[in-house]
Amino acid sequence: MVHRKILTALVFFVGLLAESQAMDALAQQPTVMITGSNRGIGLEFVRQYSAKGWTVIATTRRPMQAKALQQFARAQPNVTVELLDVTDGQHLSALVEKYDGQPIDVLINNAGVSGDFLGSGQSFGTLDYTTVDTFMSVNAIGPLRVTEAFYENIKLGKQKKVVAITALLGVHSFEYGNFPGAYWYKVSKAAMNAAVYNLSKEASKDGITVAMLTPGEVAVEKVTDPGPSFITPEVSIRGMIGVIAGLSLDDAGTIIRYSGKRYDF
């Protein structure tokens, strides 16, 4: 009877030790925070960084509706799902308080809205001016708000990298895609590029690299009829993670495609 109690206690102790070692190993891994993680390229970022063993903070404005993200996170101890609408100051304050003192190595500002590119609301002559504030708040201002909120966490990280997911439709040298429509998307992404470029100059003083990444034409869930030029989320994210890994202060303020190609503003 005594031996059985000793054996039980020993098994319990070994279990606690293994759990403690696992938690220590997890704590030593780099940390990435990803906004807009519920689907598309955001969810693929979560999957691939999780597979690399990183600690992943995956944010979404509707956690209860993010079924694919929640299902993935339940099976991965290194993934935590958090509530965050990038336009909501209360959400940001609560999350900043929760992660006070937590180093963040890489912050990926992915949350965004696109709308119907060729729909009447974004086509000249029928522009819907009631939606422009949402586009600007999420796409242009969102990355600034999130980065400013978690700036101290990023300073604590070893890698000190911030990226914002942009689009060539917001790049002047690319002629904004050279097709009509998508006015609010193009304008908001162009504004984001200007904001992030200015941020990169400020952040460089603190040793933080800030850059913009373009994912390419990705066949995400909402794309019903992808053309031959489209790539899978796996290919896009694998490329962007490679670009992020190679970022240095020399890349501050640059626009880089998932393939590594660079663009002027």
C-alpha positions as CSV (number, residue, x, y, z in Angstrom):
1,M,0.0,0.0,0.0
2,V,2.8,2.4,1.0
3,H,4.7,1.5,-2.2
4,R,1.6,2.2,-4.3
5,K,1.3,5.7,-2.7
6,I,4.9,6.4,-3.3
7,L,4.6,5.3,-7.0
8,T,1.5,7.4,-7.4
9,A,3.3,10.4,-5.9
10,L,6.3,9.8,-8.1
11,V,4.1,9.6,-11.3
12,F,2.4,12.9,-10.2
13,F,5.7,14.6,-9.6
14,V,7.1,13.4,-13.0
15,G,4.0,14.7,-14.7
16,L,4.3,18.1,-13.0
17,L,8.0,18.3,-14.0
18,A,7.3,17.4,-17.6
19,E,4.5,20.1,-17.7
20,S,6.9,22.6,-16.1
21,Q,9.6,21.8,-18.7
22,A,7.1,22.1,-21.5
23,M,5.9,25.5,-20.2
24,D,9.5,26.7,-19.9
25,A,10.3,25.6,-23.4
26,L,7.2,27.4,-24.7
27,A,8.2,30.6,-22.8
28,Q,11.6,30.5,-24.5
29,Q,10.1,30.5,-28.0
30,P,9.7,33.7,-30.0
31,T,6.2,35.4,-29.7
32,V,4.2,36.6,-32.6
33,M,1.0,38.6,-32.4
34,I,-1.3,38.5,-35.5
35,T,-4.4,40.6,-36.0
36,G,-7.2,39.5,-38.2
37,S,-6.5,35.8,-37.5
38,N,-9.9,34.3,-38.1
39,R,-9.5,33.4,-41.7
40,G,-7.5,33.8,-44.9
41,I,-3.9,34.8,-44.7
42,G,-4.2,35.7,-41.0
43,L,-5.2,32.1,-40.1
44,E,-2.4,30.7,-42.3
45,F,0.1,32.9,-40.4
46,V,-1.2,31.3,-37.2
47,R,-0.9,27.8,-38.6
48,Q,2.7,28.2,-39.9
49,Y,4.1,30.1,-37.0
50,S,2.5,27.5,-34.6
51,A,4.2,24.7,-36.6
52,K,7.5,26.5,-36.1
53,G,6.9,26.3,-32.3
54,W,6.4,30.0,-31.8
55,T,4.1,31.4,-29.1
56,V,1.1,32.7,-31.2
57,I,-1.3,35.4,-30.0
58,A,-4.1,35.3,-32.6
59,T,-6.5,38.2,-32.4
60,T,-9.9,38.5,-34.0
61,R,-12.9,40.8,-33.5
62,R,-15.3,37.9,-33.2
63,P,-13.7,35.0,-31.4
64,M,-16.9,33.0,-31.0
65,Q,-17.5,33.0,-34.7
66,A,-13.9,32.1,-35.6
67,K,-14.6,28.4,-35.7
68,A,-11.6,27.3,-37.8
69,L,-9.2,29.4,-35.6
70,Q,-10.8,28.1,-32.4
71,Q,-10.6,24.5,-33.6
72,F,-7.0,24.9,-34.5
73,A,-6.1,26.6,-31.3
74,R,-7.7,23.9,-29.1
75,A,-5.2,21.4,-30.5
76,Q,-2.2,23.7,-30.2
77,P,-0.9,24.7,-26.7
78,N,1.2,27.5,-28.2
79,V,-1.8,29.4,-29.7
80,T,-4.0,31.8,-27.8
81,V,-7.1,33.4,-29.3
82,E,-7.9,36.9,-28.1
83,L,-10.6,39.4,-28.7
84,L,-9.5,42.5,-30.6
85,D,-11.3,45.0,-32.9
86,V,-8.4,47.2,-34.0
87,T,-10.7,50.2,-34.0
88,D,-11.8,49.6,-30.4
89,G,-9.8,51.4,-27.7
90,Q,-11.3,49.3,-24.9
91,H,-10.3,46.1,-26.6
92,L,-6.8,47.4,-27.0
93,S,-6.5,48.6,-23.4
94,A,-7.7,45.2,-22.0
95,L,-5.3,43.3,-24.1
96,V,-2.3,45.6,-23.3
97,E,-3.1,45.1,-19.6
98,K,-3.3,41.3,-20.0
99,Y,0.1,41.1,-21.8
100,D,1.9,43.7,-19.7
101,G,5.6,42.8,-19.7
102,Q,5.2,40.1,-22.3
103,P,7.9,40.4,-25.1
104,I,6.5,40.4,-28.6
105,D,9.1,39.5,-31.2
106,V,7.0,40.0,-34.3
107,L,3.7,42.0,-34.7
108,I,1.8,41.3,-37.8
109,N,-0.9,43.9,-38.6
110,N,-3.1,41.9,-40.9
111,A,-6.6,43.0,-40.0
112,G,-8.3,44.7,-42.8
113,V,-11.5,45.2,-44.9
114,S,-11.7,45.1,-48.7
115,G,-15.3,45.1,-49.7
116,D,-16.4,44.6,-53.3
117,F,-13.7,46.0,-55.5
118,L,-16.0,46.5,-58.5
119,G,-19.2,47.0,-56.6
120,S,-21.2,50.3,-56.7
121,G,-19.9,51.4,-53.3
122,Q,-16.3,51.6,-54.5
123,S,-16.8,52.6,-58.1
124,F,-16.6,56.3,-59.1
125,G,-20.0,57.7,-59.8
126,T,-21.7,55.5,-57.2
127,L,-19.2,55.8,-54.3
128,D,-20.7,55.0,-50.9
129,Y,-19.3,57.7,-48.6
130,T,-20.9,56.1,-45.5
131,T,-18.3,53.3,-45.6
132,V,-15.1,55.3,-46.1
133,D,-14.6,55.9,-42.4
134,T,-14.6,52.1,-41.7
135,F,-12.0,51.5,-44.4
136,M,-9.8,54.2,-43.1
137,S,-10.2,53.3,-39.4
138,V,-9.3,49.6,-40.0
139,N,-6.9,49.7,-42.9
140,A,-5.0,52.9,-42.5
141,I,-5.2,53.7,-38.7
142,G,-5.5,50.2,-37.3
143,P,-1.9,49.3,-37.7
144,L,-0.8,52.5,-36.0
145,R,-3.1,52.0,-33.1
146,V,-2.1,48.4,-32.5
147,T,1.6,49.1,-32.9
148,E,1.5,52.1,-30.6
149,A,-0.5,50.1,-28.0
150,F,2.0,47.2,-28.0
151,Y,5.2,49.2,-28.6
152,E,6.7,48.5,-25.2
153,N,6.1,44.8,-25.7
154,I,7.9,44.9,-29.1
155,K,10.8,46.8,-27.5
156,L,11.1,43.9,-25.0
157,G,11.3,41.3,-27.8
158,K,14.5,40.0,-29.2
159,Q,13.6,40.3,-32.9
160,K,11.8,43.7,-32.7
161,K,9.9,43.5,-35.9
162,V,6.6,45.1,-37.0
163,V,5.0,44.4,-40.4
164,A,1.8,45.7,-42.0
165,I,0.1,43.7,-44.7
166,T,-0.5,46.1,-47.6
167,A,-1.5,45.6,-51.2
168,L,-0.1,46.7,-54.5
169,L,-3.4,48.3,-55.1
170,G,-2.3,51.0,-52.6
171,V,1.1,51.5,-54.3
172,H,1.6,54.5,-56.6
173,S,4.5,53.0,-58.6
174,F,2.2,50.0,-59.3
175,E,-0.5,52.4,-60.6
176,Y,-2.9,51.2,-58.0
177,G,-3.5,48.0,-60.0
178,N,-4.3,50.0,-63.1
179,F,-8.0,49.2,-63.0
180,P,-11.1,51.1,-61.9
181,G,-13.0,50.6,-58.7
182,A,-11.8,49.6,-55.2
183,Y,-11.5,53.3,-54.4
184,W,-11.8,53.0,-50.6
185,Y,-9.5,50.0,-50.5
186,K,-6.9,51.7,-52.6
187,V,-7.0,55.0,-50.7
188,S,-7.0,53.4,-47.3
189,K,-4.0,51.1,-48.2
190,A,-2.1,54.1,-49.7
191,A,-2.8,56.0,-46.5
192,M,-1.6,53.0,-44.4
193,N,1.6,52.9,-46.4
194,A,2.3,56.5,-45.7
195,A,1.5,56.0,-42.0
196,V,3.7,52.9,-41.7
197,Y,6.6,54.6,-43.6
198,N,6.6,57.4,-41.1
199,L,6.3,55.0,-38.2
200,S,9.3,53.1,-39.5
201,K,11.5,56.2,-39.1
202,E,10.4,56.7,-35.5
203,A,10.7,53.0,-34.6
204,S,14.2,52.7,-36.1
205,K,15.5,54.9,-33.3
206,D,14.5,52.1,-30.8
207,G,16.0,49.3,-32.9
208,I,12.6,48.2,-34.2
209,T,12.2,47.3,-37.9
210,V,8.9,48.3,-39.5
211,A,8.1,47.2,-43.0
212,M,5.1,46.5,-45.4
213,L,4.5,43.2,-47.0
214,T,2.3,42.3,-50.0
215,P,0.9,38.8,-50.0
216,G,0.3,38.5,-53.8
217,E,-2.9,37.3,-55.3
218,V,-4.0,34.8,-52.8
219,A,-6.9,32.3,-53.3
220,V,-8.5,32.8,-49.9
221,E,-12.0,31.7,-48.9
222,K,-13.8,34.8,-50.4
223,V,-12.2,34.4,-53.8
224,T,-14.8,32.3,-55.7
225,D,-13.1,32.1,-59.1
226,P,-9.3,32.5,-58.7
227,G,-7.4,32.9,-61.9
228,P,-4.2,31.2,-63.0
229,S,-2.0,33.9,-61.4
230,F,-3.4,33.2,-57.9
231,I,-1.4,31.4,-55.3
232,T,-2.4,29.4,-52.2
233,P,-2.3,30.9,-48.7
234,E,0.4,28.3,-47.9
235,V,2.7,29.7,-50.6
236,S,2.0,33.3,-49.8
237,I,2.6,32.9,-46.0
238,R,5.6,30.7,-46.4
239,G,7.1,33.5,-48.5
240,M,6.2,36.3,-46.2
241,I,7.5,34.4,-43.1
242,G,10.8,34.0,-44.9
243,V,10.8,37.7,-45.7
244,I,10.1,38.6,-42.1
245,A,12.9,36.3,-40.9
246,G,15.4,38.2,-43.0
247,L,14.2,41.7,-42.1
248,S,16.7,44.1,-40.6
249,L,16.8,47.9,-39.9
250,D,18.1,48.4,-43.5
251,D,14.6,47.3,-44.6
252,A,12.7,49.9,-42.5
253,G,9.9,51.5,-44.5
254,T,10.2,49.2,-47.5
255,I,7.4,47.5,-49.4
256,I,8.3,43.8,-50.0
257,R,6.3,41.2,-51.9
258,Y,6.0,37.6,-50.5
259,S,8.6,36.6,-53.2
260,G,11.1,39.1,-51.9
261,K,10.6,41.6,-54.7
262,R,10.7,45.3,-53.6
263,Y,8.5,48.2,-54.7
264,D,8.8,51.9,-54.6
265,F,5.9,53.9,-53.3
